[in-house]
Amino acid sequence: MSTLEIRVLTDDYAVSPQVAPEDMAEIRARGYSTVICNRPDMENPPDLHVAAMAAAAEAAGLTFVENPFAAGLDLSIIDRQRAAIDAASGPVLAYCRSGTRSATVWALAEAGRRPTDEILRATASAGYPMEGLRPQIDGLARRTG
């Protein structure tokens, strides 16, 4: 029985709480092409560190992108997430401890690409209400627009 808790934000992007190396084959079977790790190694035991996760993802035929952050989400992290999403050959699954960071960085990366209301509806429908991000999303939309 799968323990994966994938929460879909769009047809091309979903988030999940922490995944394990043994989940990678199922992630691929569910149609994802890229896995983005938004969780730093310092939060995980060694068997969930980036090296182990990347090796398992690549063995399952997935592209693995490391883009961890804890406190202090900055523009470089947002830009790396956007670049990884844009480079993906198919749907992306991003993970962190609870999925919140992965949903947050997606919301900010989508600023200027989608209407703010659409972004906030997508995060809320996946269980991540983020109305408090509206000013940041609008500000980033002005930066990219």
C-alpha positions as a printed Julia matrix, in Angstrom:
145×3 Matrix{Float64}:
  0.0    0.0     0.0
  1.36   3.38   -1.0
  2.18   5.95    1.62
  2.62   8.69   -0.96
  0.5   11.75   -0.27
  0.64  13.63   -3.57
 -1.32  16.86   -3.68
 -1.92  18.19   -7.18
 -1.74  21.95   -7.76
 -1.86  21.84  -11.57
 -1.65  19.22  -14.3
  2.12  19.81  -14.33
  2.99  20.36  -10.66
  2.24  18.54   -7.43
  3.7   18.55   -3.94
  4.17  15.96   -1.25
  5.35  15.61    2.29
  8.7   13.82    2.58
  9.09  10.94    0.15
 11.47   8.0     0.53
 13.9    6.42   -1.94
 11.57   3.43   -2.31
  8.78   5.8    -3.5
 10.63   6.88   -6.63
  9.45   4.02   -8.87
  5.83   4.74   -7.93
  6.34   8.47   -8.53
  7.58   7.62  -12.03
  4.69   5.18  -12.55
  2.25   7.96  -11.67
  3.62   9.98  -14.58
  6.05  12.4   -12.99
  9.28  13.15  -14.8
 11.06  15.37  -12.28
 11.37  15.4    -8.5
 12.41  18.6    -6.74
 13.72  18.4    -3.18
 12.96  21.55   -1.17
 14.13  20.04    2.13
 17.69  20.53    3.42
 19.69  17.49    4.54
 20.05  18.93    8.06
 16.35  18.13    8.63
 16.61  14.47    7.6
 18.32  11.24    8.64
 21.07  10.06    6.27
 18.8    7.63    4.39
 16.72  10.63    3.21
 19.65  12.93    2.35
 19.84  14.37   -1.14
 22.49  11.9    -2.35
 20.3    8.9    -1.51
 17.19  10.54   -2.92
 18.92  11.6    -6.13
 20.35   8.11   -6.7
 16.92   6.51   -6.2
 15.21   9.05   -8.46
 17.75   8.58  -11.24
 17.51   4.77  -10.91
 13.74   5.12  -11.43
 14.27   7.24  -14.56
 13.42  10.56  -12.91
 15.25  13.86  -13.09
 16.17  15.01   -9.58
 16.67  18.67   -8.67
 18.03  19.85   -5.33
 16.59  23.23   -4.25
 16.45  23.1    -0.45
 15.55  25.92    1.87
 14.58  26.29    5.5
 14.15  29.87    6.61
 14.71  32.78    4.27
 13.11  32.01    0.94
 14.89  34.33   -1.5
 14.67  35.12   -5.2
 17.43  32.66   -6.14
 15.4   29.76   -4.71
 12.28  30.95   -6.53
 14.23  31.31   -9.77
 15.77  27.8    -9.4
 12.33  26.28   -8.81
 10.92  28.05  -11.87
 13.89  26.92  -13.98
 13.49  23.29  -12.84
  9.76  23.36  -13.64
 10.43  24.92  -17.04
 13.14  22.36  -17.86
 11.0   19.35  -16.91
  9.96  16.99  -19.67
  6.69  16.22  -17.88
  4.88  16.73  -14.58
  6.92  17.74  -11.53
  6.61  16.49   -7.96
  8.25  18.68   -5.32
  8.62  17.63   -1.71
  9.64  18.95    1.69
  8.63  18.02    5.23
  4.9   18.73    4.81
  4.58  20.02    1.23
  4.06  23.6     2.39
  7.48  24.9     1.3
  7.08  23.23   -2.09
  3.64  24.81   -2.54
  4.91  28.2    -1.36
  7.89  28.33   -3.71
  5.65  27.24   -6.61
  3.15  30.0    -5.8
  5.91  32.59   -5.84
  7.51  31.12   -8.98
  4.16  31.35  -10.79
  3.79  35.06  -10.0
  3.25  36.92  -13.25
  2.57  33.68  -15.14
 -0.89  33.05  -13.72
 -3.37  35.37  -12.05
 -2.81  35.58   -8.3
 -6.34  34.32   -7.61
 -5.66  31.2    -9.7
 -2.4   30.53   -7.84
 -4.1   30.89   -4.46
 -7.04  28.68   -5.51
 -4.6   25.96   -6.58
 -2.68  25.98   -3.3
 -5.87  26.12   -1.2
 -7.48  23.27   -3.12
 -4.4   21.14   -2.39
 -4.72  21.89    1.32
 -2.3   24.79    1.55
 -4.24  28.03    2.07
 -1.83  30.88    1.3
 -3.88  34.05    1.1
 -1.18  35.71    3.2
  1.2   35.39    0.22
 -0.97  37.64   -1.98
  1.22  40.77   -1.48
  4.41  38.84   -2.29
  2.87  37.17   -5.35
  1.57  40.5    -6.61
  4.95  42.13   -5.99
  6.8   39.38   -7.86
  4.28  39.62  -10.69
  5.14  43.31  -11.06
  8.88  42.42  -11.02
  8.47  39.82  -13.78
  5.84  41.73  -15.75
